[in-house]
């Protein structure tokens, strides 16, 4: 879900509409950290066939120092890889270009404010959350609903001690720098475009769900991290994706932000496998797990997929 985070998560960091905004974040989304007694496993698979190998690691885009070290099998696979494959090559992004894009696509430029585009109920809830997390209301007021949702989610994660710099993607991008090439599957413009192109109604529902999630005293983030550290793909799918699939109003959004992207990423990983060598693939956990996840999609194409 790297979306700004979900991802924060997994970008578009994902659970009920509310969970999706936080984990999508999720990804699109996505995340977090807790103190592991042993090395973190992460949901991890080895895929072989067509003359190539791909190691699939589900990522959390936000993390803490306590999430590390990662397990020996994960580290060994990375050391043997010929390339690192990610949703977005964060190190190659131009900060100035990003700010320019957000200022034009994520903000109102016509003199209106967020209060003019959402219901009084949503605006009141947003004001309460802004005060709770110390976010200037003037900042949120000029943002479109999707960006306001991620701004609040990022602040909530920060209050819990989670940092984007300690996300799993960042960890491996740092290790790959100057050592092996980085292959980008999607890119910043593509991911941000998914959110910016949501209809006004979809954006308001996305923000409303995020506000409900932040308002609830839940252990969603902690449950996701605990499942990730165990490498429990089934639990991650249940926490992140299951409620999306059963939520009537979220079907189209789930297809656009998760299923369609999974299909495209599976095509690109398939091409990498056929090109030979070993690819170490770090993608938001929401995209790896479940029947529609990358592991299952590649298995259905005849590749040998082993849970590690």
C-alpha positions as a Markdown table, in Angstrom:
| # | Residue | x | y | z |
|---|---|---|---|---|
| 1 | Unk | 0.0 | 0.0 | 0.0 |
| 2 | Unk | 4.0 | 2.7 | -0.2 |
| 3 | Unk | 1.4 | 5.4 | -1.1 |
| 4 | Unk | 2.5 | 8.0 | 1.4 |
| 5 | Unk | 2.5 | 5.5 | 3.5 |
| 6 | Unk | -0.8 | 3.1 | 4.2 |
| 7 | Unk | 0.6 | 2.8 | 3.2 |
| 8 | Unk | 1.6 | 4.1 | 5.5 |
| 9 | Unk | 0.6 | 0.1 | 4.1 |
| 10 | Unk | 1.6 | -1.6 | 3.5 |
| 11 | Unk | 0.4 | 2.3 | 0.4 |
| 12 | Unk | -2.1 | 2.2 | 0.4 |
| 13 | Unk | -0.3 | 1.0 | 3.8 |
| 14 | Unk | -6.1 | -1.6 | 4.5 |
| 15 | Unk | -9.2 | -3.5 | 6.8 |
| 16 | Unk | -12.4 | -1.7 | 6.8 |
| 17 | Unk | -12.4 | 1.6 | 4.8 |
| 18 | Unk | -10.8 | 3.0 | 7.9 |
| 19 | Unk | -8.1 | 0.4 | 8.1 |
| 20 | Unk | -7.3 | 0.8 | 4.4 |
| 21 | Unk | -6.5 | 4.5 | 4.8 |
| 22 | Unk | -4.2 | 3.8 | 7.6 |
| 23 | Unk | -2.4 | 0.7 | 6.3 |
| 24 | Unk | -2.7 | 1.5 | 2.7 |
| 25 | Unk | -1.0 | 3.3 | 3.0 |
| 26 | Unk | -1.7 | 1.2 | 2.6 |
| 27 | Unk | -0.9 | 1.2 | 0.9 |
| 28 | Unk | -1.4 | 3.7 | -0.5 |
| 29 | Unk | 0.1 | 2.7 | 2.8 |
| 30 | Unk | 0.5 | -0.5 | 5.3 |
| 31 | Unk | 2.9 | 0.9 | 9.6 |
| 32 | Unk | 4.7 | 0.3 | 12.4 |
| 33 | Unk | 6.7 | -1.6 | 14.9 |
| 34 | Unk | 6.8 | -3.4 | 18.2 |
| 35 | Unk | 9.7 | -5.0 | 20.1 |
| 36 | Unk | 10.4 | -8.5 | 18.8 |
| 37 | Unk | 12.0 | -11.1 | 21.1 |
| 38 | Unk | 13.7 | -12.6 | 18.1 |
| 39 | Unk | 14.6 | -11.5 | 14.6 |
| 40 | Unk | 11.6 | -10.4 | 12.5 |
| 41 | Unk | 10.5 | -12.9 | 9.8 |
| 42 | Unk | 8.3 | -10.8 | 7.6 |
| 43 | Unk | 6.0 | -12.6 | 5.1 |
| 44 | Unk | 8.6 | -14.1 | 2.9 |
| 45 | Unk | 8.6 | -16.5 | -0.1 |
| 46 | Unk | 11.0 | -17.9 | -2.6 |
| 47 | Unk | 9.7 | -18.1 | -6.2 |
| 48 | Unk | 11.6 | -20.1 | -8.9 |
| 49 | Unk | 11.0 | -21.0 | -12.5 |
| 50 | Unk | 11.6 | -19.8 | -16.1 |
| 51 | Unk | 15.3 | -19.6 | -15.3 |
| 52 | Unk | 15.0 | -17.1 | -12.5 |
| 53 | Unk | 14.5 | -16.6 | -8.8 |
| 54 | Unk | 12.5 | -14.0 | -7.0 |
| 55 | Unk | 12.4 | -13.5 | -3.2 |
| 56 | Unk | 9.2 | -11.8 | -2.1 |
| 57 | Unk | 9.2 | -9.9 | 1.1 |
| 58 | Unk | 6.0 | -8.1 | 2.3 |
| 59 | Unk | 6.9 | -4.6 | 3.5 |
| 60 | Unk | 5.8 | -2.2 | 6.2 |
| 61 | Unk | 6.5 | 1.3 | 5.0 |
| 62 | Unk | 6.8 | 2.8 | 8.5 |
| 63 | Unk | 8.8 | 1.1 | 11.3 |
| 64 | Unk | 10.9 | 1.3 | 14.4 |
| 65 | Unk | 14.4 | 0.3 | 15.3 |
| 66 | Unk | 13.0 | -2.6 | 17.3 |
| 67 | Unk | 11.8 | -4.3 | 14.1 |
| 68 | Unk | 15.4 | -5.1 | 13.3 |
| 69 | Unk | 17.4 | -7.2 | 12.8 |
| 70 | Unk | 15.5 | -9.2 | 10.1 |
| 71 | Unk | 15.8 | -13.0 | 10.0 |
| 72 | Unk | 18.9 | -14.8 | 8.7 |
| 73 | Unk | 17.0 | -16.3 | 5.6 |
| 74 | Unk | 15.8 | -12.8 | 4.6 |
| 75 | Unk | 19.3 | -11.3 | 4.9 |
| 76 | Unk | 20.9 | -14.2 | 3.1 |
| 77 | Unk | 18.4 | -13.9 | 0.2 |
| 78 | Unk | 19.1 | -10.2 | -0.1 |
| 79 | Unk | 22.9 | -10.8 | -0.1 |
| 80 | Unk | 22.5 | -13.3 | -3.0 |
| 81 | Unk | 20.3 | -11.0 | -5.1 |
| 82 | Unk | 21.2 | -9.4 | -8.4 |
| 83 | Unk | 18.7 | -6.6 | -8.1 |
| 84 | Unk | 16.3 | -5.0 | -5.6 |
| 85 | Unk | 12.7 | -4.5 | -6.8 |
| 86 | Unk | 10.5 | -2.0 | -5.1 |
| 87 | Unk | 7.2 | -0.1 | -5.7 |
| 88 | Unk | 9.0 | 3.3 | -5.7 |
| 89 | Unk | 12.8 | 4.0 | -5.7 |
| 90 | Unk | 12.6 | 6.5 | -2.8 |
| 91 | Unk | 16.2 | 7.4 | -3.2 |
| 92 | Unk | 15.7 | 8.6 | -6.8 |
| 93 | Unk | 12.8 | 10.9 | -6.1 |
| 94 | Unk | 13.3 | 14.7 | -6.4 |
| 95 | Unk | 12.0 | 16.4 | -3.2 |
| 96 | Unk | 11.3 | 19.6 | -5.1 |
| 97 | Unk | 9.2 | 17.8 | -7.7 |
| 98 | Unk | 7.3 | 16.0 | -5.1 |
| 99 | Unk | 6.4 | 19.2 | -3.3 |
| 100 | Unk | 5.4 | 20.8 | -6.5 |
| 101 | Unk | 3.1 | 17.8 | -7.4 |
| 102 | Unk | 1.5 | 17.7 | -3.9 |
| 103 | Unk | 0.9 | 21.5 | -4.0 |
| 104 | Unk | -1.0 | 21.2 | -7.3 |
| 105 | Unk | -2.7 | 17.8 | -7.0 |
| 106 | Unk | -3.2 | 17.6 | -3.3 |
| 107 | Unk | -4.3 | 21.1 | -2.5 |
| 108 | Unk | -7.3 | 23.3 | -3.4 |
| 109 | Unk | -6.1 | 26.1 | -5.8 |
| 110 | Unk | -9.5 | 27.7 | -6.4 |
| 111 | Unk | -9.9 | 29.6 | -3.2 |
| 112 | Unk | -12.1 | 26.9 | -1.6 |
| 113 | Unk | -11.1 | 24.8 | 1.5 |
| 114 | Unk | -11.7 | 21.3 | 2.6 |
| 115 | Unk | -14.6 | 22.5 | 4.7 |
| 116 | Unk | -16.4 | 23.4 | 1.4 |
| 117 | Unk | -16.0 | 19.9 | 0.0 |
| 118 | Unk | -16.9 | 17.6 | 2.9 |
| 119 | Unk | -19.9 | 17.2 | 5.2 |
| 120 | Unk | -20.1 | 19.1 | 8.5 |
| 121 | Unk | -19.8 | 15.8 | 10.2 |
| 122 | Unk | -16.5 | 15.0 | 8.6 |
| 123 | Unk | -15.2 | 18.5 | 9.0 |
| 124 | Unk | -16.0 | 18.4 | 12.8 |
| 125 | Unk | -14.3 | 15.1 | 13.2 |
| 126 | Unk | -11.2 | 16.4 | 11.3 |
| 127 | Unk | -11.0 | 19.4 | 13.6 |
| 128 | Unk | -11.0 | 17.1 | 16.6 |
| 129 | Unk | -8.3 | 14.8 | 15.2 |
| 130 | Unk | -6.2 | 17.8 | 14.2 |
| 131 | Unk | -6.2 | 19.1 | 17.7 |
| 132 | Unk | -5.5 | 15.6 | 19.1 |
| 133 | Unk | -2.4 | 15.1 | 16.9 |
| 134 | Unk | -1.2 | 18.7 | 16.9 |
| 135 | Unk | -1.8 | 19.3 | 13.2 |
| 136 | Unk | -2.4 | 22.9 | 12.3 |
| 137 | Unk | -6.0 | 23.1 | 11.0 |
| 138 | Unk | -4.9 | 25.7 | 8.5 |
| 139 | Unk | -2.6 | 23.1 | 6.9 |
| 140 | Unk | -5.4 | 20.5 | 6.6 |
| 141 | Unk | -7.9 | 23.1 | 5.4 |
| 142 | Unk | -6.1 | 23.6 | 2.1 |
| 143 | Unk | -5.6 | 19.8 | 1.5 |
| 144 | Unk | -7.9 | 17.6 | -0.6 |
| 145 | Unk | -9.5 | 14.7 | 1.4 |
| 146 | Unk | -7.0 | 12.0 | 0.4 |
| 147 | Unk | -4.0 | 14.1 | 1.4 |
| 148 | Unk | -5.6 | 15.1 | 4.7 |
| 149 | Unk | -6.2 | 11.5 | 5.4 |
| 150 | Unk | -2.5 | 10.6 | 5.0 |
| 151 | Unk | -1.3 | 13.7 | 6.8 |
| 152 | Unk | -3.3 | 12.6 | 9.9 |
| 153 | Unk | -2.3 | 9.0 | 9.6 |
| 154 | Unk | 1.4 | 9.9 | 9.4 |
| 155 | Unk | 1.0 | 12.1 | 12.5 |
| 156 | Unk | -0.8 | 9.2 | 14.3 |
| 157 | Unk | 2.0 | 6.8 | 13.4 |
| 158 | Unk | 4.6 | 9.4 | 14.5 |
| 159 | Unk | 2.9 | 9.7 | 17.9 |
| 160 | Unk | 3.3 | 5.9 | 18.2 |
| 161 | Unk | 7.0 | 6.1 | 17.4 |
| 162 | Unk | 6.9 | 4.9 | 13.8 |
| 163 | Unk | 9.1 | 6.4 | 11.2 |
| 164 | Unk | 9.2 | 6.2 | 7.4 |
| 165 | Unk | 13.0 | 6.1 | 7.5 |
| 166 | Unk | 12.8 | 2.8 | 9.4 |
| 167 | Unk | 10.4 | 1.2 | 7.0 |
| 168 | Unk | 11.4 | -2.0 | 5.3 |
| 169 | Unk | 11.7 | -0.4 | 1.9 |
| 170 | Unk | 14.1 | 2.2 | 3.1 |
| 171 | Unk | 16.1 | -0.4 | 4.9 |
| 172 | Unk | 16.8 | -2.4 | 1.8 |
| 173 | Unk | 17.2 | 0.7 | -0.5 |
| 174 | Unk | 19.9 | 1.9 | 1.8 |
| 175 | Unk | 21.7 | -1.5 | 1.7 |
| 176 | Unk | 21.4 | -1.7 | -2.1 |
| 177 | Unk | 22.8 | 1.7 | -2.7 |
| 178 | Unk | 26.0 | 1.5 | -4.8 |
| 179 | Unk | 25.8 | -2.3 | -4.6 |
| 180 | Unk | 23.0 | -3.7 | -6.8 |
| 181 | Unk | 20.6 | -2.0 | -9.2 |
| 182 | Unk | 17.2 | -1.0 | -8.1 |
| 183 | Unk | 14.1 | -1.8 | -10.3 |
| 184 | Unk | 11.0 | 0.4 | -9.7 |
| 185 | Unk | 7.7 | -1.3 | -10.4 |
| 186 | Unk | 5.4 | 1.7 | -10.2 |
| 187 | Unk | 6.8 | 5.0 | -9.3 |
| 188 | Unk | 5.7 | 8.1 | -7.4 |
| 189 | Unk | 3.6 | 9.7 | -10.1 |
| 190 | Unk | 1.7 | 6.5 | -10.7 |
| 191 | Unk | 0.9 | 5.8 | -7.1 |
| 192 | Unk | -0.1 | 9.4 | -6.3 |
| 193 | Unk | -2.2 | 9.6 | -9.4 |
| 194 | Unk | -4.3 | 6.7 | -8.1 |
| 195 | Unk | -5.3 | 8.8 | -5.1 |
| 196 | Unk | -5.6 | 12.1 | -6.9 |
| 197 | Unk | -7.9 | 10.5 | -9.4 |
| 198 | Unk | -10.4 | 9.3 | -6.9 |
| 199 | Unk | -13.8 | 10.9 | -7.2 |
| 200 | Unk | -14.7 | 13.6 | -4.7 |
| 201 | Unk | -17.2 | 11.2 | -3.0 |
| 202 | Unk | -14.5 | 8.5 | -2.8 |
| 203 | Unk | -12.1 | 10.9 | -1.3 |
| 204 | Unk | -14.5 | 12.0 | 1.3 |
| 205 | Unk | -15.4 | 8.4 | 2.3 |
| 206 | Unk | -11.6 | 7.7 | 2.4 |
| 207 | Unk | -11.1 | 10.6 | 4.8 |
| 208 | Unk | -14.2 | 9.8 | 6.9 |
| 209 | Unk | -13.0 | 6.2 | 7.3 |
| 210 | Unk | -9.6 | 7.3 | 8.3 |
| 211 | Unk | -11.0 | 9.7 | 11.0 |
| 212 | Unk | -13.2 | 6.8 | 12.4 |
| 213 | Unk | -10.1 | 4.6 | 12.6 |
| 214 | Unk | -8.0 | 7.2 | 14.3 |
| 215 | Unk | -10.9 | 7.9 | 16.7 |
| 216 | Unk | -11.2 | 4.3 | 17.8 |
| 217 | Unk | -9.1 | 2.8 | 20.5 |
| 218 | Unk | -7.9 | -0.2 | 18.5 |
| 219 | Unk | -4.8 | -2.3 | 18.3 |
| 220 | Unk | -4.9 | -2.5 | 14.5 |
| 221 | Unk | -1.4 | -1.2 | 14.0 |
| 222 | Unk | 0.1 | -3.4 | 16.7 |
| 223 | Unk | -1.7 | -6.5 | 15.4 |
| 224 | Unk | -0.3 | -5.9 | 11.9 |
| 225 | Unk | 3.2 | -5.5 | 13.2 |
| 226 | Unk | 3.0 | -8.6 | 15.4 |
| 227 | Unk | 1.7 | -10.7 | 12.5 |
| 228 | Unk | 4.4 | -9.3 | 10.2 |
| 229 | Unk | 7.2 | -10.1 | 12.7 |
| 230 | Unk | 5.9 | -13.7 | 12.8 |
| 231 | Unk | 5.7 | -13.9 | 9.1 |
| 232 | Unk | 2.0 | -14.8 | 9.5 |
| 233 | Unk | 0.6 | -14.2 | 6.0 |
| 234 | Unk | -2.9 | -15.4 | 6.9 |
| 235 | Unk | -3.2 | -13.1 | 9.8 |
| 236 | Unk | -1.9 | -10.1 | 7.7 |
| 237 | Unk | -4.5 | -10.8 | 5.1 |
| 238 | Unk | -7.2 | -10.9 | 7.7 |
| 239 | Unk | -6.0 | -7.7 | 9.3 |
| 240 | Unk | -5.3 | -5.8 | 6.1 |
| 241 | Unk | -7.4 | -7.1 | 3.2 |
| 242 | Unk | -10.3 | -9.3 | 4.4 |
| 243 | Unk | -12.7 | -6.5 | 5.4 |
| 244 | Unk | -12.0 | -4.6 | 2.2 |
| 245 | Unk | -13.2 | -7.6 | 0.2 |
| 246 | Unk | -16.4 | -7.8 | 2.2 |
| 247 | Unk | -17.2 | -4.1 | 2.5 |
| 248 | Unk | -19.9 | -3.3 | -0.1 |
| 249 | Unk | -18.8 | 0.4 | -0.5 |
| 250 | Unk | -15.1 | -0.4 | -0.8 |
| 251 | Unk | -15.2 | -2.9 | -3.7 |
| 252 | Unk | -14.2 | -0.5 | -6.5 |
| 253 | Unk | -11.5 | 1.1 | -4.4 |
| 254 | Unk | -10.1 | -2.2 | -3.4 |
| 255 | Unk | -9.9 | -3.3 | -7.0 |
| 256 | Unk | -8.2 | -0.1 | -8.1 |
| 257 | Unk | -5.7 | 0.2 | -5.3 |
| 258 | Unk | -4.9 | -3.4 | -4.6 |
| 259 | Unk | -6.2 | -6.0 | -7.2 |
| 260 | Unk | -5.4 | -4.1 | -10.4 |
| 261 | Unk | -2.0 | -3.2 | -9.1 |
| 262 | Unk | -1.3 | -6.8 | -8.0 |
| 263 | Unk | -2.0 | -8.0 | -11.5 |
| 264 | Unk | 0.4 | -5.4 | -13.1 |
| 265 | Unk | 3.1 | -6.1 | -10.6 |
| 266 | Unk | 2.8 | -9.8 | -11.1 |
| 267 | Unk | 3.3 | -9.3 | -14.8 |
| 268 | Unk | 6.5 | -7.3 | -14.2 |
| 269 | Unk | 7.9 | -9.9 | -11.7 |
| 270 | Unk | 7.1 | -12.6 | -14.2 |
| 271 | Unk | 9.2 | -10.8 | -16.8 |
| 272 | Unk | 12.0 | -10.4 | -14.3 |
| 273 | Unk | 11.9 | -14.1 | -13.6 |
| 274 | Unk | 12.1 | -14.9 | -17.3 |
| 275 | Unk | 15.1 | -12.5 | -17.6 |
| 276 | Unk | 17.1 | -14.7 | -15.2 |
| 277 | Unk | 19.1 | -13.9 | -12.1 |
| 278 | Unk | 17.8 | -13.3 | -8.6 |
| 279 | Unk | 15.4 | -10.5 | -7.7 |
| 280 | Unk | 14.8 | -9.4 | -4.1 |
| 281 | Unk | 11.3 | -8.0 | -4.2 |
| 282 | Unk | 10.1 | -5.7 | -1.4 |
| 283 | Unk | 6.4 | -4.7 | -1.8 |
| 284 | Unk | 3.8 | -3.6 | 0.7 |
| 285 | Unk | 2.5 | -6.6 | 2.6 |
| 286 | Unk | -1.1 | -5.9 | 1.5 |
| 287 | Unk | 0.0 | -6.9 | -2.0 |
| 288 | Unk | 1.8 | -10.1 | -1.1 |
| 289 | Unk | -0.8 | -11.9 | 1.0 |
| 290 | Unk | -4.1 | -13.6 | 0.3 |
| 291 | Unk | -5.6 | -15.3 | -2.8 |
| 292 | Unk | -5.1 | -12.2 | -4.9 |
| 293 | Unk | -1.6 | -11.5 | -3.6 |
| 294 | Unk | 1.6 | -11.7 | -5.6 |
| 295 | Unk | 2.7 | -15.0 | -4.1 |
| 296 | Unk | -0.6 | -16.8 | -5.1 |
| 297 | Unk | -0.7 | -15.1 | -8.5 |
| 298 | Unk | 2.8 | -16.3 | -9.4 |
| 299 | Unk | 2.0 | -19.8 | -8.1 |
| 300 | Unk | -1.1 | -19.8 | -10.4 |
| 301 | Unk | 1.3 | -19.1 | -13.4 |
| 302 | Unk | 3.2 | -22.3 | -12.7 |
| 303 | Unk | 6.1 | -21.0 | -10.6 |
| 304 | Unk | 7.3 | -22.9 | -7.6 |
| 305 | Unk | 6.4 | -20.7 | -4.6 |
| 306 | Unk | 7.8 | -21.7 | -1.2 |
| 307 | Unk | 6.9 | -20.0 | 2.1 |
| 308 | Unk | 10.2 | -19.4 | 3.9 |
